[in-house]
């Protein structure tokens, strides 16, 4: 699927598009063969200036999902692990907030997992950029910079068996490493909802426009 054309950056909506940006970030797909990623027109500032944010968020996603399969193992070994060894501030921030917490699995068994704090502003920037890019990719329209974008990292798997979610479009990229669902309100095209799933273990919810016009995700 080829993206629409634009001479203006679809991320910031103002500067000339001199390059293309991967949405979601290319680094999220380490270990995926023939990923067939989405690209959109972008300016150099939006594209090149986002690489550090992308690496940081990839690290936190990789820590959460672990090495449960060959692809997620490669995501850690070829990407996230190298990032944490190289970026001292990221490593120090992670160590300062990480700790074990007791949880109860769905089958009733008790176990422990690592809990840590994800930088909200970094997470917001990465998923807002991704959503603005994919919004253009699917609609051919640049989402105005004045339209608010709200990003929420979900604590677990959302309830996908609702009428609202079943109406959303479903896209699969990276051989299933990323599945995202989206919908745009026809009566107000600035309003949309996006649900991202990475490696069947990390979920994020993004809304654009006025949230009171959108359904809820539990």
C-alpha positions in Angstrom: 0.0 0.0 0.0 1.6 3.3 -1.2 1.2 6.4 1.0 -0.4 9.5 -0.4 1.8 12.3 -1.6 2.5 15.5 0.2 5.0 18.3 -0.3 4.4 19.3 3.4 5.6 17.3 6.4 2.6 15.4 7.7 3.9 15.4 11.2 4.3 19.1 11.9 2.1 20.2 9.1 4.3 23.2 8.3 7.8 22.5 7.0 8.6 21.0 3.6 8.7 17.2 3.3 12.3 16.4 2.3 12.4 12.8 3.5 10.1 10.0 4.7 9.5 8.8 8.2 8.6 5.3 9.4 5.4 5.0 11.4 5.5 3.2 13.8 9.3 3.7 14.2 11.5 1.3 12.2 13.4 0.4 15.3 10.3 -1.2 16.8 10.7 -4.0 14.2 14.2 -5.3 14.9 14.3 -9.0 13.9 11.2 -8.8 11.7 12.0 -10.1 8.1 10.2 -8.3 5.3 8.4 -6.0 7.6 6.8 -3.8 4.9 6.7 -0.8 7.1 4.6 2.3 6.6 6.3 5.5 5.5 5.0 9.1 5.2 6.4 12.4 3.9 8.2 14.3 6.7 10.7 17.1 7.2 14.2 16.5 8.4 13.5 18.0 11.8 10.6 15.7 12.6 12.3 12.6 11.2 15.9 12.9 12.4 15.0 14.6 15.6 12.9 11.7 16.8 15.5 8.9 16.8 16.4 9.3 20.5 12.8 9.2 21.6 12.2 6.2 19.4 15.1 4.3 21.0 13.9 5.1 24.6 10.4 4.0 24.0 11.6 0.8 22.2 13.6 0.0 25.3 10.7 0.3 27.6 8.4 -1.7 25.3 11.1 -4.4 25.0 11.6 -4.6 28.8 7.8 -5.1 29.2 7.3 -7.8 26.6 10.5 -9.7 27.4 12.0 -12.4 25.1 8.9 -14.5 24.7 9.5 -15.4 21.1 12.4 -15.1 18.5 11.2 -11.7 17.2 10.9 -10.1 20.7 14.2 -11.6 21.7 15.8 -10.0 18.6 14.1 -6.7 19.5 16.0 -6.8 22.8 19.3 -8.2 21.7 19.7 -6.2 18.5 18.0 -3.0 19.7 16.9 -2.3 23.3 19.9 -3.9 25.0 22.4 -1.9 22.9 20.4 1.3 23.7 20.5 0.8 27.5 24.3 0.1 27.4 25.0 3.2 25.4 22.6 5.7 27.0 23.7 6.4 30.5 20.9 8.7 31.5 18.3 6.3 30.3 19.9 3.5 32.2 20.1 5.5 35.4 16.5 6.6 35.1 15.4 3.0 34.6 17.4 1.6 37.5 16.1 4.4 39.8 12.4 3.5 39.3 12.5 -0.2 38.5 11.4 -2.8 41.1 9.6 -6.1 41.5 5.9 -6.1 42.2 3.6 -9.1 43.1 0.8 -9.9 40.6 -1.9 -12.5 40.2 -2.1 -14.0 36.7 -5.5 -14.7 35.0 -5.3 -18.4 36.0 -4.9 -17.4 39.7 -1.2 -18.1 40.1 1.0 -15.6 41.9 4.2 -14.2 40.4 6.4 -11.2 40.2 7.2 -8.8 37.4 9.4 -5.7 37.0 7.6 -2.4 37.3 9.1 0.8 36.1 8.3 4.4 35.2 8.0 5.3 31.6 8.7 9.0 30.7 5.3 10.3 29.8 6.5 13.1 27.6 8.7 10.8 25.5 6.0 8.3 25.1 3.6 11.0 24.1 5.9 12.4 21.4 6.6 9.0 19.8 2.9 7.9 19.6 1.7 11.3 18.6 4.1 11.3 15.7 3.1 7.8 14.8 -0.6 8.6 14.9 -0.2 11.8 12.9 1.7 9.9 10.3 -0.8 7.0 10.1 -3.7 9.4 10.0 -2.3 10.9 6.8 -1.4 7.4 5.5 -5.0 6.3 5.7 -7.0 9.5 5.1 -4.6 11.5 2.8 -5.2 14.5 5.0 -2.8 16.2 7.3 -4.1 16.4 10.9 -3.9 20.1 11.9 -1.3 20.9 14.4 -3.9 22.6 16.6 -5.8 19.3 17.0 -5.0 17.7 20.4 -3.6 14.2 20.5 -4.0 12.2 23.7 -1.7 9.2 24.4 -2.3 6.5 27.1 -0.2 3.5 27.7 -2.6 0.7 28.7 -1.9 -1.4 31.7 -3.0 -4.6 30.1 -5.0 -6.1 27.2 -8.1 -4.0 26.6 -11.5 -5.6 26.1 -11.6 -6.0 22.4 -15.1 -7.6 22.4 -17.2 -4.4 22.2 -19.4 -3.0 19.5 -17.2 0.1 19.2 -13.9 -1.8 18.8 -15.4 -4.3 16.3 -16.2 -1.3 14.0 -12.6 -0.2 13.9 -10.4 -0.9 10.9 -7.6 -3.4 11.5 -4.1 -3.2 10.1 -1.3 -5.7 10.6 2.3 -4.8 9.8 5.7 -6.3 10.6 4.4 -9.9 10.3 2.1 -9.3 13.2 4.7 -7.5 15.4 2.3 -4.5 15.3 -1.5 -4.6 15.0 -3.3 -1.4 15.1 -7.0 -0.5 15.0 -8.4 2.9 14.0 -11.5 4.8 13.2 -12.3 8.3 12.1 -15.6 10.0 12.9 -17.1 11.0 9.5 -19.0 14.0 11.0 -15.8 15.4 12.5 -12.7 14.1 10.7 -10.3 15.6 13.3 -11.7 13.1 15.8 -10.2 9.6 15.6 -9.2 6.7 17.9 -6.2 4.4 17.5 -5.4 1.2 19.5 -1.8 -0.1 19.1 -0.7 -3.6 20.0 3.0 -4.6 19.9 4.2 -8.2 20.0 0.8 -9.1 21.6 1.9 -7.7 24.9 2.2 -3.9 24.8 -0.9 -1.7 24.2 -1.4 2.0 23.7 -4.5 4.1 23.1 -4.4 7.3 21.2 -7.3 9.7 20.5 -7.3 12.9 18.3 -9.7 15.8 18.6 -12.5 16.0 21.2 -12.5 12.9 23.3 -16.1 13.2 24.3 -17.1 12.3 20.7 -15.3 9.0 20.9 -16.2 5.7 22.6 -14.4 4.3 25.6 -11.9 1.5 25.8 -11.9 -0.6 28.9 
